[in-house]
Structures are given as structure tokens and as C-alpha cells.
Amino acid sequence: MWLEIILFATASFWVGLSGAMVPGPMLTVTISDSLRKGSQAGPLVVLGHVIAEISLIILLVLGLGWVIGSQTITMVIGGIGGVMLIYIGYSIARSPVPEEIPGDDKPIEKRGSVLSGVITSVTNPYFYLWWATVGWAFMLKGIELAGIIGVLSFLVGHWGADLSWYSLVSFFTSKGRHVLPGKRYRIMMIICGVFLVLLGVYFIYSTLIA
């Protein structure tokens, strides 16, 4: 049984990694926060994402899966999420060039990155779509395989994928920030901001034509 659990966790890792690698608001926020705060930003954004997922799992367990699968709820989330992403993108694009780029040994504002992880998760309609389909299917398979241990093996694999990928992105981004002084830094932040704004517009548009 333990071999099956390990294989299940491994499968969960690779499925989670394939989802984590898709460009989206969470990746963009990770890059922008890493440029400003260093390599600690990635794990903190993932922590916010995990908090959002735990909250969603609790809703599913309580029998509120129909809410997540509701087209009306999805449209509302998409609209609100689009507005939030536009606001975050605008803020990032207008962020000033820091006078001194903080080093990894200096304390950073943890709450901001964690909150960004929560916001970019709960305002993304595809977050709910994934959990209402793929995520919930893996949860049920884990229960069938080994009960609560099976569920935990899925979550360990899934969150391990998120943490691995975004930590890697944050690490290399933070190393590159030292060669992004002045104008280059501003260009990178504008690119991140514009991407989030366009993604927000897409979310709103997709809800209007649904």
C-alpha cells in the first residue's frame, strides 16, 4: 500500500507542476515580488496559495462543491477577480524603483506576499474550475486509496510542486534583480503589471460572454 501512496504522491506532484508552470497571475506576482523583496517572496506567495486551497477544501468537505461548480458564482468571481487583477497590475506597473534593492539577508514584508498569494488564487476562476474537476477527483482517489493518508499524500505532492516551482522562479528572479537597475527594473515591473491588467480584462470579458 505504501508503494501505491508514494506513486500517488508522485503523480500528484507532476500534475501539480504542470499546472504551476502555466503562466498566470500567481507567477507574475511571484516575479514582481521577487524583484522587490528577494527569493523569500516565492515561498510566501505559495503560503498564501495554500491558505486559499485549504479554505476551498474545507468548503468541498462541507458539501459546498455545488457553489464552486455554479456558473453564476464563477461569473461573479471572474468579474471581481478581473477588477482585482487590474488593480494589482496597475499598482505593480506604477511601483517606484527602490533606492536600494534589499538583500536576501534583510527582513521583508511577509504579509504582502502571503496576501498576494491568497488574492491571486481566490480571484482566479480557473482556480475553482481546477479544484471542482481535477483536484476533487484526486481527493476522491486519495480517499479510495488510503483514506486520510491518501488525501495527505495528494496534498503533499500538489503543494510540493507549487513550492518547488515558485521557489525556483523566485530564486532566479531575485538573482537577476541585481542586474536590473533603474530603467530595466521599471520595464520589468511594467511588463508584469500590464500582463496582470490584460489578464484581468480577459477574466471580465470571459464572464460577459459566458
C-alpha positions as CSV (number, residue, x, y, z in Angstrom):
1,M,0.0,0.0,0.0
2,W,2.8,2.4,0.8
3,L,4.3,2.0,-2.6
4,E,0.9,3.0,-4.1
5,I,0.8,6.0,-1.8
6,I,4.3,7.1,-2.9
7,L,3.3,6.7,-6.6
8,F,0.1,8.6,-6.0
9,A,2.0,11.5,-4.3
10,T,4.5,11.4,-7.3
11,A,1.7,11.6,-9.8
12,S,0.1,14.5,-7.8
13,F,3.4,16.3,-7.9
14,W,3.7,16.1,-11.7
15,V,0.1,17.1,-12.3
16,G,0.5,20.0,-9.9
17,L,3.8,21.0,-11.5
18,S,2.2,21.1,-15.0
19,G,-0.5,23.4,-13.6
20,A,2.0,25.6,-11.7
21,M,4.2,26.2,-14.8
22,V,1.3,27.7,-16.7
23,P,1.7,31.5,-16.8
24,G,-0.8,33.3,-14.7
25,P,-1.4,36.0,-12.0
26,M,0.4,34.0,-9.3
27,L,3.5,33.6,-11.4
28,T,3.5,37.3,-12.3
29,V,3.1,38.4,-8.7
30,T,5.9,36.0,-7.7
31,I,8.3,37.6,-10.2
32,S,7.4,41.1,-9.3
33,D,7.7,40.4,-5.5
34,S,11.0,38.6,-6.0
35,L,12.4,41.6,-7.8
36,R,11.5,43.8,-4.9
37,K,11.9,41.5,-1.9
38,G,14.2,38.7,-2.8
39,S,14.0,34.9,-3.0
40,Q,11.8,34.6,0.1
41,A,8.9,36.0,-1.9
42,G,8.1,32.8,-3.8
43,P,7.5,30.6,-0.8
44,L,5.5,33.3,0.8
45,V,3.2,33.6,-2.2
46,V,2.8,29.8,-2.2
47,L,1.9,30.0,1.5
48,G,-0.9,32.4,0.6
49,H,-2.0,30.0,-2.2
50,V,-2.0,27.1,0.2
51,I,-4.2,29.0,2.7
52,A,-6.7,29.7,-0.2
53,E,-6.7,26.0,-1.2
54,I,-7.2,24.8,2.4
55,S,-10.2,27.1,2.7
56,L,-11.6,25.7,-0.6
57,I,-11.0,22.1,0.5
58,I,-13.0,22.8,3.7
59,L,-15.9,24.1,1.6
60,L,-15.8,21.0,-0.6
61,V,-15.7,18.7,2.5
62,L,-18.7,20.6,4.0
63,G,-20.7,19.8,0.8
64,L,-20.5,23.2,-0.8
65,G,-19.0,21.8,-4.0
66,W,-22.1,22.9,-5.9
67,V,-21.2,26.5,-5.2
68,I,-17.8,26.1,-6.7
69,G,-19.3,24.5,-9.8
70,S,-22.0,27.1,-10.2
71,Q,-21.8,29.1,-13.4
72,T,-23.2,32.2,-11.7
73,I,-20.7,32.1,-8.9
74,T,-17.9,31.5,-11.5
75,M,-19.1,34.6,-13.4
76,V,-19.2,36.7,-10.2
77,I,-15.7,35.5,-9.2
78,G,-14.4,36.2,-12.7
79,G,-15.7,39.7,-12.7
80,I,-14.4,40.6,-9.2
81,G,-11.2,38.8,-9.9
82,G,-10.7,40.7,-13.1
83,V,-11.1,44.0,-11.3
84,M,-8.7,42.9,-8.5
85,L,-6.1,41.8,-11.1
86,I,-6.4,45.1,-12.9
87,Y,-5.8,47.0,-9.7
88,I,-2.8,44.8,-8.6
89,G,-1.3,45.1,-12.1
90,Y,-1.7,48.9,-12.1
91,S,-0.1,49.1,-8.7
92,I,2.9,47.0,-9.8
93,A,3.3,48.9,-13.1
94,R,3.5,52.2,-11.1
95,S,5.8,50.9,-8.3
96,P,8.8,53.1,-8.0
97,V,12.4,52.0,-8.5
98,P,13.8,51.2,-5.0
99,E,16.7,53.3,-3.9
100,E,18.3,50.2,-2.5
101,I,17.5,46.6,-3.6
102,P,17.1,44.5,-0.5
103,G,19.3,41.5,0.0
104,D,18.1,38.1,1.0
105,D,19.5,38.5,4.5
106,K,17.4,41.6,5.2
107,P,13.8,41.3,6.6
108,I,11.0,41.6,4.1
109,E,7.3,42.4,4.5
110,K,5.9,38.9,4.6
111,R,2.3,39.8,4.9
112,G,2.2,41.4,1.5
113,S,3.4,38.4,-0.4
114,V,1.2,36.0,1.5
115,L,-1.8,38.2,0.8
116,S,-0.9,38.4,-2.8
117,G,-0.8,34.6,-2.9
118,V,-4.3,34.5,-1.4
119,I,-5.7,37.2,-3.7
120,T,-4.3,35.8,-7.0
121,S,-5.8,32.4,-6.1
122,V,-9.3,33.3,-4.9
123,T,-9.8,35.8,-7.7
124,N,-8.9,33.4,-10.4
125,P,-11.9,31.5,-11.8
126,Y,-9.7,28.7,-13.2
127,F,-8.6,28.0,-9.6
128,Y,-12.1,26.9,-8.8
129,L,-12.5,25.1,-12.1
130,W,-9.4,23.0,-11.4
131,W,-10.5,22.1,-7.9
132,A,-14.0,21.3,-9.0
133,T,-12.7,18.8,-11.6
134,V,-9.1,17.6,-11.3
135,G,-8.5,18.5,-7.7
136,W,-11.6,16.9,-6.4
137,A,-11.1,13.8,-8.5
138,F,-7.6,13.4,-6.9
139,M,-9.1,13.9,-3.5
140,L,-11.6,11.2,-4.0
141,K,-9.0,8.9,-5.4
142,G,-6.8,9.5,-2.4
143,I,-9.7,8.6,-0.1
144,E,-10.3,5.4,-2.1
145,L,-6.6,4.5,-1.9
146,A,-5.8,5.1,1.7
147,G,-8.4,7.4,3.4
148,I,-6.9,10.5,5.0
149,I,-3.4,9.3,4.3
150,G,-4.2,9.2,0.6
151,V,-5.6,12.7,0.8
152,L,-2.5,13.9,2.6
153,S,-0.2,12.2,0.0
154,F,-2.0,14.1,-2.7
155,L,-1.7,17.4,-0.9
156,V,2.0,16.9,-0.2
157,G,2.7,16.1,-3.8
158,H,0.5,19.0,-5.1
159,W,1.9,21.6,-2.7
160,G,5.4,20.3,-3.1
161,A,5.1,21.1,-6.9
162,D,3.9,24.6,-6.2
163,L,6.6,25.2,-3.7
164,S,9.4,23.8,-5.9
165,W,8.4,25.7,-9.0
166,Y,7.7,29.1,-7.5
167,S,10.8,28.9,-5.2
168,L,12.9,28.2,-8.3
169,V,11.3,31.1,-10.1
170,S,11.8,33.4,-7.1
171,F,15.4,32.3,-6.7
172,F,16.5,33.0,-10.2
173,T,14.4,36.2,-10.4
174,S,16.0,37.6,-7.2
175,K,19.5,36.8,-8.6
176,G,18.7,38.7,-11.7
177,R,17.3,41.8,-9.9
178,H,20.9,42.9,-9.2
179,V,21.4,43.4,-12.9
180,L,18.1,45.3,-13.3
181,P,18.9,48.8,-12.0
182,G,16.9,51.8,-12.9
183,K,15.3,51.6,-16.3
184,R,15.5,47.9,-16.7
185,Y,13.8,47.4,-13.3
186,R,11.0,49.7,-14.3
187,I,10.5,47.9,-17.7
188,M,10.2,44.5,-15.9
189,M,7.7,45.8,-13.4
190,I,5.7,47.5,-16.2
191,I,5.6,44.2,-18.2
192,C,4.4,42.3,-15.1
193,G,1.8,45.0,-14.4
194,V,0.5,45.1,-17.9
195,F,0.2,41.3,-18.1
196,L,-1.9,41.3,-14.9
197,V,-4.1,44.1,-16.3
198,L,-4.6,42.2,-19.6
199,L,-5.4,39.0,-17.7
200,G,-7.9,40.9,-15.5
201,V,-9.6,42.3,-18.7
202,Y,-9.7,38.8,-20.1
203,F,-11.4,37.5,-16.9
204,I,-14.0,40.2,-17.1
205,Y,-14.6,39.6,-20.8
206,S,-14.9,35.8,-20.4
207,T,-17.6,36.3,-17.8
208,L,-19.6,38.6,-20.0
209,I,-19.7,36.2,-23.0
210,A,-20.3,33.1,-20.8
